Amino acid sequence: NENNNNNLYYNNDLSTKAISYLCRGIIGQNIRKNSFKVNILIAGWDKINKKPRLFWLDNIGSLQEIPYGSHGNDFMFIISLLDHYNMILKKSNEHLLSKSLLSGFQSIDFNKGVEIVKEIWNNIYKRTSKQHGKCQVISIDKDGCRELNLDVLSLSS
């Protein structure tokens, strides 16, 4: 029914997980008709568990919750660097983190996170032949989303 769909989209405050499943359903319904060529990072603040949530959704409807993510030309390189820093943070904070898949990034503050992003961006700038202009970083916390546009020229000097 059209009215129920409108209520779902416009009148309800959906959680990040609910939005992820909604998008997955839309891709699943249309996979054979109008194949969407999209990969999506869906992020938001979980009000119940009081933590950020991040989901990866690919063009065939595969949905996975992830601790950190990246998009773009160098996303695999960025993910490998994020894995590297995550491992370092986990080792330095073993007493704070359980043996589960919790991210080491949960143990740092915002400024340390920005510092790590700058280090990753400098690594990309040094190791790839591509000329990168800007790096878009979005931070999500209980106060909302913050977008940081980091200029490569100011980072690499």
N, CA, C and O of each residue as an XYZ file, in Angstrom:
628
protein
N       0.845     -1.173      0.000
C       0.000      0.000      0.000
C       0.889      1.235      0.000
O       1.863      1.298      0.750
N       0.563      2.213     -0.832
C       1.385      3.406     -1.022
C       1.504      4.234      0.252
O       2.578      4.762      0.544
N       0.406      4.358      1.025
C       0.449      5.159      2.250
C       1.392      4.568      3.284
O       2.111      5.309      3.955
N       1.404      3.242      3.426
C       2.310      2.612      4.378
C       3.764      2.868      4.002
O       4.594      3.111      4.878
N       4.081      2.817      2.713
C       5.445      3.097      2.284
C       5.835      4.535      2.589
O       6.951      4.793      3.040
N       4.920      5.482      2.346
C       5.219      6.876      2.644
C       5.454      7.081      4.138
O       6.352      7.827      4.529
N       4.643      6.416      4.983
C       4.853      6.525      6.425
C       6.209      5.961      6.816
O       6.899      6.526      7.665
N       6.589      4.862      6.209
C       7.871      4.250      6.518
C       9.015      5.189      6.168
O       9.968      5.332      6.934
N       8.913      5.835      4.996
C       9.996      6.690      4.535
C      10.030      8.054      5.219
O      11.114      8.587      5.455
N       8.882      8.629      5.541
C       8.855     10.032      5.935
C       8.487     10.297      7.393
O       8.910     11.313      7.945
N       7.724      9.432      8.028
C       7.209      9.773      9.351
C       7.890      9.043     10.501
O       7.627      9.364     11.660
N       8.739      8.092     10.225
C       9.356      7.315     11.290
C      10.839      7.649     11.410
O      11.513      7.946     10.424
N      11.317      7.592     12.629
C      12.734      7.778     12.898
C      13.370      6.387     12.869
O      13.380      5.684     13.880
N      13.896      5.995     11.717
C      14.437      4.655     11.545
C      15.859      4.570     12.072
O      16.620      5.534     11.987
N      16.215      3.412     12.618
C      17.587      3.186     13.070
C      18.487      2.938     11.858
O      18.010      2.688     10.752
N      19.789      3.013     12.091
C      20.749      2.754     11.020
C      20.586      1.332     10.490
O      20.665      1.098      9.284
N      20.359      0.393     11.394
C      20.172     -0.999     10.981
C      18.911     -1.149     10.142
O      18.918     -1.863      9.139
N      17.824     -0.484     10.540
C      16.570     -0.558      9.785
C      16.732      0.034      8.382
O      16.227     -0.523      7.408
N      17.431      1.151      8.286
C      17.672      1.764      6.976
C      18.511      0.829      6.114
O      18.257      0.693      4.918
N      19.515      0.181      6.720
C      20.360     -0.765      5.984
C      19.528     -1.902      5.413
O      19.691     -2.270      4.250
N      18.625     -2.467      6.237
C      17.781     -3.559      5.769
C      16.772     -3.089      4.726
O      16.442     -3.833      3.802
N      16.281     -1.859      4.868
C      15.382     -1.298      3.865
C      16.088     -1.182      2.517
O      15.539     -1.583      1.490
N      17.302     -0.636      2.518
C      18.078     -0.515      1.270
C      18.393     -1.886      0.682
O      18.342     -2.079     -0.533
N      18.721     -2.834      1.557
C      19.004     -4.198      1.093
C      17.772     -4.789      0.410
O      17.886     -5.444     -0.626
N      16.607     -4.559      0.986
C      15.375     -5.067      0.391
C      15.096     -4.449     -0.970
O      14.665     -5.141     -1.892
N      15.339     -3.160     -1.100
C      15.121     -2.480     -2.387
C      16.062     -3.043     -3.438
O      15.643     -3.307     -4.565
N      17.325     -3.230     -3.086
C      18.281     -3.811     -4.040
C      17.873     -5.237     -4.380
O      17.921     -5.638     -5.543
N      17.469     -6.011     -3.362
C      17.048     -7.392     -3.596
C      15.845     -7.508     -4.518
O      15.795     -8.398     -5.366
N      14.874     -6.612     -4.357
C      13.677     -6.626     -5.204
C      14.004     -6.271     -6.651
O      13.342     -6.747     -7.574
N      15.000     -5.456     -6.844
C      15.306     -4.942     -8.178
C      16.528     -5.586     -8.823
O      16.942     -5.164     -9.903
N      17.106     -6.580     -8.198
C      18.375     -7.124     -8.694
C      18.255     -7.716    -10.101
O      19.196     -7.636    -10.890
N      17.120     -8.299    -10.411
C      16.954     -8.897    -11.743
C      16.301     -7.940    -12.741
O      16.422     -8.126    -13.952
N      15.613     -6.924    -12.237
C      14.932     -5.967    -13.115
C      15.848     -4.808    -13.495
O      16.197     -4.637    -14.663
N      16.224     -4.034    -12.520
C      17.024     -2.824    -12.737
C      18.260     -2.904    -11.863
O      18.329     -2.228    -10.837
N      19.212     -3.693    -12.234
C      20.381     -3.911    -11.394
C      21.059     -2.584    -11.038
O      21.534     -1.857    -11.910
N      21.091     -2.293     -9.755
C      21.757     -1.089     -9.271
C      23.250     -1.375     -9.181
O      23.651     -2.380     -8.594
N      24.052     -0.531     -9.736
C      25.511     -0.678     -9.642
C      26.015      0.250     -8.550
O      26.674      1.252     -8.828
N      25.700     -0.091     -7.303
C      26.084      0.754     -6.174
C      26.704     -0.100     -5.071
O      26.337     -1.258     -4.873
N      27.625      0.487     -4.381
C      28.123     -0.020     -3.112
C      27.924      1.122     -2.129
O      28.274      2.266     -2.422
N      27.369      0.821     -0.975
C      26.954      1.872     -0.052
C      27.553      1.631      1.326
O      27.580      0.502      1.815
N      28.030      2.702      1.942
C      28.325      2.706      3.368
C      27.175      3.444      4.039
O      26.909      4.604      3.723
N      26.494      2.777      4.962
C      25.383      3.377      5.689
C      25.815      3.499      7.141
O      26.143      2.504      7.789
N      25.812      4.723      7.644
C      26.309      4.961      8.991
C      25.322      5.798      9.787
O      24.557      6.581      9.223
N      25.346      5.624     11.100
C      24.490      6.413     11.972
C      24.771      6.102     13.430
O      25.584      5.235     13.751
N      24.096      6.811     14.295
C      24.255      6.637     15.739
C      23.122      5.777     16.260
O      21.952      6.081     16.027
N      23.459      4.700     16.966
C      22.477      3.803     17.575
C      22.086      4.384     18.934
O      22.873      4.354     19.880
N      20.864      4.913     19.021
C      20.416      5.568     20.253
C      20.227      4.582     21.398
O      20.395      4.942     22.563
N      19.880      3.348     21.075
C      19.636      2.346     22.120
C      20.941      1.878     22.747
O      21.084      1.878     23.970
N      21.900      1.475     21.901
C      23.176      0.963     22.405
C      24.224      2.049     22.600
O      25.322      1.777     23.086
N      23.888      3.276     22.225
C      24.761      4.443     22.380
C      26.137      4.233     21.769
O      27.168      4.377     22.426
N      26.116      3.878     20.454
C      27.367      3.689     19.728
C      27.128      3.910     18.234
O      26.001      3.774     17.758
N      28.178      4.246     17.500
C      28.018      4.392     16.049
C      27.870      3.026     15.392
O      28.409      2.034     15.882
N      27.136      2.976     14.278
C      26.970      1.743     13.506
C      27.341      2.048     12.062
O      27.037      3.124     11.547
N      27.997      1.097     11.417
C      28.398      1.250     10.023
C      28.118     -0.050      9.295
O      28.514     -1.125      9.745
N      27.431      0.056      8.164
C      27.075     -1.108      7.361
C      27.604     -0.924      5.948
O      27.594      0.180      5.403
N      28.066     -2.026      5.362
C      28.497     -2.082      3.960
C      27.427     -2.847      3.210
O      27.073     -3.963      3.591
N      26.905     -2.248      2.134
C      25.904     -2.892      1.291
C      26.408     -2.854     -0.137
O      26.710     -1.784     -0.664
N      26.503     -4.029     -0.775
C      27.009     -4.049     -2.153
C      25.863     -4.157     -3.156
O      24.693     -4.218     -2.778
N      26.217     -4.178     -4.429
C      25.211     -4.104     -5.497
C      24.376     -5.370     -5.655
O      23.408     -5.357     -6.416
N      24.707     -6.452     -4.976
C      23.867     -7.650     -5.040
C      23.092     -7.874     -3.745
O      22.468     -8.921     -3.566
N      23.129     -6.897     -2.845
C      22.331     -6.967     -1.628
C      23.010     -7.619     -0.450
O      22.348     -7.920      0.542
N      24.305     -7.847     -0.520
C      25.030     -8.413      0.608
C      25.276     -7.309      1.635
O      25.851     -6.269      1.312
N      24.841     -7.538      2.862
C      24.913     -6.529      3.919
C      25.785     -7.039      5.054
O      25.628     -8.174      5.504
N      26.710     -6.196      5.519
C      27.614     -6.584      6.593
C      27.870     -5.395      7.501
O      28.154     -4.298      7.019
N      27.773     -5.597      8.802
C      28.178     -4.531      9.729
C      29.695     -4.567      9.846
O      30.286     -5.634     10.010
N      30.322     -3.398      9.760
C      31.786     -3.306      9.772
C      32.228     -2.249     10.785
O      31.471     -1.323     11.074
N      33.449     -2.373     11.330
C      33.916     -1.387     12.312
C      34.421     -0.092     11.682
O      34.413      0.951     12.336
N      34.861     -0.139     10.421
C      35.334      1.030      9.688
C      35.274      0.712      8.210
O      35.230     -0.456      7.826
N      35.271      1.744      7.375
C      35.125      1.497      5.954
C      35.697      2.621      5.121
O      36.120      3.658      5.632
N      35.697      2.380      3.812
C      36.229      3.347      2.865
C      35.607      3.108      1.498
O      35.190      1.994      1.182
N      35.548      4.149      0.699
C      35.088      4.076     -0.687
C      36.078      4.811     -1.557
O      36.845      5.642     -1.072
N      36.064      4.512     -2.825
C      36.885      5.269     -3.766
C      37.936      4.418     -4.430
O      37.987      3.202     -4.242
N      38.778      5.073     -5.213
C      39.781      4.370     -6.005
C      40.757      3.572     -5.166
O      41.132      2.465     -5.552
N      41.172      4.094     -4.049
C      42.187      3.438     -3.220
C      41.588      2.781     -1.980
O      42.271      2.639     -0.965
N      40.310      2.376     -2.052
C      39.665      1.892     -0.837
C      40.334      0.648     -0.257
O      40.379      0.496      0.964
N      40.853     -0.245     -1.102
C      41.498     -1.452     -0.557
C      42.787     -1.091      0.181
O      43.098     -1.672      1.220
N      43.526     -0.137     -0.357
C      44.747      0.316      0.302
C      44.402      1.003      1.635
O      45.076      0.790      2.642
N      43.357      1.818      1.625
C      42.933      2.506      2.841
C      42.483      1.491      3.897
O      42.830      1.623      5.071
N      41.715      0.484      3.486
C      41.261     -0.543      4.429
C      42.449     -1.283      5.038
O      42.450     -1.579      6.233
N      43.468     -1.585      4.216
C      44.644     -2.276      4.765
C      45.360     -1.394      5.788
O      45.846     -1.898      6.800
N      45.429     -0.089      5.537
C      46.046      0.817      6.515
C      45.186      0.943      7.771
O      45.718      0.996      8.880
N      43.855      0.992      7.609
C      42.973      1.013      8.774
C      43.132     -0.266      9.597
O      43.146     -0.212     10.827
N      43.251     -1.415      8.927
C      43.496     -2.683      9.630
C      44.800     -2.616     10.425
O      44.868     -3.070     11.567
N      45.834     -2.043      9.805
C      47.139     -1.922     10.460
C      47.026     -1.073     11.734
O      47.495     -1.487     12.794
N      46.410      0.107     11.634
C      46.269      0.972     12.805
C      45.343      0.357     13.843
O      45.569      0.511     15.043
N      44.304     -0.336     13.396
C      43.405     -1.002     14.318
C      44.150     -2.062     15.132
O      43.942     -2.181     16.339
N      45.022     -2.835     14.464
C      45.799     -3.863     15.161
C      46.731     -3.228     16.202
O      46.858     -3.729     17.319
N      47.369     -2.142     15.830
C      48.256     -1.440     16.770
C      47.471     -0.946     17.981
O      47.906     -1.118     19.120
N      46.323     -0.337     17.739
C      45.504      0.174     18.839
C      44.991     -0.951     19.725
O      44.939     -0.805     20.946
N      44.610     -2.071     19.120
C      44.134     -3.209     19.915
C      45.243     -3.748     20.821
O      44.996     -4.066     21.985
N      46.465     -3.852     20.287
C      47.583     -4.357     21.087
C      47.901     -3.411     22.235
O      48.205     -3.861     23.340
N      47.835     -2.108     21.988
C      48.170     -1.151     23.044
C      47.053     -1.008     24.073
O      47.280     -0.461     25.152
N      45.855     -1.489     23.759
C      44.715     -1.361     24.675
C      44.057     -2.700     24.964
O      42.844     -2.760     25.164
N      44.841     -3.782     24.990
C      44.257     -5.114     25.214
C      43.470     -5.190     26.502
O      42.464     -5.896     26.576
N      43.914     -4.470     27.519
C      43.221     -4.500     28.802
C      41.843     -3.833     28.740
O      40.996     -4.087     29.596
N      41.612     -2.980     27.734
C      40.329     -2.294     27.601
C      39.344     -3.028     26.706
O      38.131     -2.871     26.848
N      39.868     -3.835     25.779
C      39.012     -4.469     24.772
C      38.863     -5.958     25.032
O      39.794     -6.614     25.501
N      37.695     -6.482     24.726
C      37.497     -7.922     24.856
C      38.120     -8.627     23.659
O      38.630     -7.972     22.750
N      38.083     -9.930     23.651
C      38.662    -10.721     22.554
C      37.731    -10.802     21.353
O      38.000    -11.554     20.417
N      36.649    -10.045     21.364
C      35.706    -10.070     20.248
C      36.230     -9.219     19.098
O      37.397     -8.826     19.088
N      35.381     -8.944     18.153
C      35.766     -8.171     16.976
C      35.686     -6.667     17.199
O      35.607     -5.903     16.237
N      35.706     -6.235     18.455
C      35.652     -4.800     18.711
C      36.829     -4.105     18.071
O      37.942     -4.630     18.050
N      36.578     -2.938     17.558
C      37.612     -2.155     16.905
C      38.482     -1.462     17.939
O      37.991     -0.989     18.963
N      39.779     -1.406     17.662
C      40.689     -0.652     18.498
C      40.397      0.832     18.444
O      40.771      1.575     19.351
N      39.725      1.273     17.375
C      39.401      2.685     17.220
C      38.407      3.155     18.268
O      38.272      4.359     18.489
N      37.708      2.232     18.919
C      36.749      2.621     19.957
C      37.448      3.186     21.184
O      36.807      3.825     22.018
N      38.752      2.962     21.306
C      39.474      3.393     22.496
C      40.156      4.750     22.333
O      40.867      5.186     23.239
N      39.957      5.426     21.201
C      40.644      6.703     20.979
C      39.650      7.856     20.903
O      38.455      7.657     20.684
N      40.173      9.066     21.091
C      39.311     10.239     20.994
C      39.303     10.784     19.564
O      40.016     10.286     18.692
N      38.502     11.796     19.344
C      38.304     12.357     18.013
C      39.614     12.877     17.416
O      39.911     12.611     16.251
N      40.388     13.606     18.196
C      41.635     14.194     17.680
C      42.642     13.133     17.263
O      43.331     13.298     16.257
N      42.737     12.048     18.024
C      43.635     10.950     17.646
C      43.143     10.305     16.349
O      43.955      9.913     15.510
N      41.836     10.193     16.178
C      41.275      9.652     14.943
C      41.638     10.506     13.743
O      42.000      9.980     12.690
N      41.542     11.821     13.894
C      41.919     12.730     12.808
C      43.406     12.584     12.491
O      43.799     12.608     11.325
N      44.221     12.435     13.514
C      45.667     12.243     13.317
C      45.949     10.969     12.510
O      46.797     10.975     11.618
N      45.248      9.895     12.817
C      45.421      8.639     12.079
C      44.974      8.799     10.627
O      45.636      8.304      9.715
N      43.864      9.485     10.413
C      43.394      9.721      9.036
C      44.447     10.497      8.249
O      44.703     10.193      7.084
N      45.052     11.491      8.877
C      46.091     12.271      8.204
C      47.292     11.396      7.857
O      47.866     11.530      6.776
N      47.673     10.500      8.771
C      48.781      9.579      8.495
C      48.436      8.652      7.329
O      49.278      8.408      6.466
N      47.232      8.144      7.298
C      46.793      7.271      6.205
C      46.810      8.043      4.890
O      47.296      7.537      3.879
N      46.285      9.258      4.899
C      46.248     10.063      3.678
C      47.664     10.351      3.182
O      47.913     10.301      1.977
N      48.591     10.651      4.087
C      49.983     10.880      3.691
C      50.595      9.616      3.081
O      51.360      9.700      2.120
N      50.263      8.457      3.632
C      50.741      7.194      3.058
C      50.233      7.011      1.636
O      50.989      6.605      0.753
N      48.969      7.306      1.409
C      48.395      7.179      0.066
C      49.084      8.149     -0.887
O      49.420      7.791     -2.016
N      49.288      9.367     -0.426
C      49.911     10.394     -1.263
C      51.333      9.983     -1.658
O      51.752     10.196     -2.795
N      52.063      9.397     -0.720
C      53.452      8.996     -0.985
C      53.552      7.743     -1.843
O      54.474      7.628     -2.650
N      52.629      6.805     -1.690
C      52.766      5.488     -2.305
C      52.013      5.292     -3.610
O      52.227      4.286     -4.288
N      51.147      6.210     -3.981
C      50.413      6.049     -5.240
C      50.811      7.145     -6.215
O      51.255      8.223     -5.820
N      50.645      6.852     -7.474
C      51.024      7.819     -8.505
C      49.898      8.788     -8.835
O      50.104      9.745     -9.581
N      48.713      8.550     -8.289
C      47.566      9.405     -8.586
C      47.679     10.735     -7.847
O      48.214     10.795     -6.740
N      47.184     11.776     -8.453
C      47.117     13.078     -7.803
C      45.767     13.172     -7.098
O      44.721     13.210     -7.747
N      45.798     13.210     -5.790
C      44.571     13.285     -5.005
C      44.334     14.728     -4.578
O      45.269     15.422     -4.178
N      43.115     15.168     -4.660
C      42.797     16.528     -4.269
C      42.319     16.614     -2.833
O      42.914     17.317     -2.017
N      41.240     15.897     -2.520
C      40.661     15.989     -1.187
C      40.308     14.610     -0.661
O      40.059     13.668     -1.414
N      40.296     14.532      0.637
C      39.890     13.322      1.339
C      38.672     13.698      2.163
O      38.733     14.621      2.975
N      37.578     13.000      1.965
C      36.367     13.287      2.728
C      36.259     12.277      3.862
O      36.256     11.067      3.635
N      36.171     12.782      5.069
C      36.048     11.944      6.256
C      34.793     12.380      6.997
O      34.561     13.572      7.196
N      33.983     11.405      7.404
C      32.774     11.699      8.162
C      32.868     11.006      9.510
O      33.066      9.793      9.582
N      32.728     11.768     10.557
C      32.753     11.245     11.919
C      31.329     11.238     12.448
O      30.585     12.201     12.264
N      30.955     10.147     13.109
C      29.597     10.011     13.641
C      29.683      9.751     15.134
O      30.374      8.835     15.579
N      28.974     10.566     15.903
C      28.884     10.354     17.342
C      27.492     10.756     17.820
O      26.613     11.054     17.011
N      27.298     10.763     19.129
C      25.973     11.045     19.676
C      25.463     12.439     19.332
O      24.259     12.687     19.397
N      26.359     13.353     18.966
C      25.977     14.720     18.611
C      25.654     14.879     17.133
O      25.254     15.962     16.705
N      25.821     13.816     16.341
C      25.507     13.864     14.919
C      26.709     13.566     14.049
O      27.705     13.008     14.508
N      26.602     13.948     12.781
C      27.655     13.699     11.799
C      28.486     14.960     11.612
O      27.961     16.072     11.566
N      29.791     14.758     11.506
C      30.698     15.857     11.191
C      31.487     15.464      9.960
O      32.073     14.383      9.905
N      31.498     16.341      8.979
C      32.261     16.082      7.760
C      33.552     16.877      7.812
O      33.546     18.080      8.073
N      34.662     16.190      7.559
C      35.973     16.833      7.527
C      36.508     16.728      6.113
O      36.641     15.623      5.585
N      36.812     17.829      5.502
C      37.447     17.818      4.190
C      38.910     18.163      4.388
O      39.252     19.303      4.702
N      39.765     17.179      4.204
C      41.194     17.352      4.413
C      41.877     17.560      3.082
O      41.759     16.724      2.185
N      42.584     18.656      2.941
C      43.284     18.984      1.699
C      44.645     18.289      1.697
O      45.428     18.450      2.633
N      44.926     17.515      0.644
C      46.167     16.762      0.565
C      47.390     17.668      0.627
O      48.419     17.266      1.169
N      47.305     18.866      0.093
C      48.466     19.753      0.090
C      48.840     20.193      1.495
O      50.021     20.381      1.788
N      47.856     20.359      2.367
C      48.155     20.770      3.730
C      48.641     19.582      4.561
O      49.262     19.782      5.605
N      48.372     18.351      4.123
C      48.766     17.173      4.897
C      50.163     16.697      4.540
O      50.881     16.202      5.408
N      50.564     16.834      3.290
C      51.799     16.206      2.850
C      53.035     17.048      3.089
O      54.145     16.576      2.842
N      52.890     18.259      3.552
C      54.063     19.107      3.766
C      54.709     18.862      5.112
O      55.709     19.499      5.442
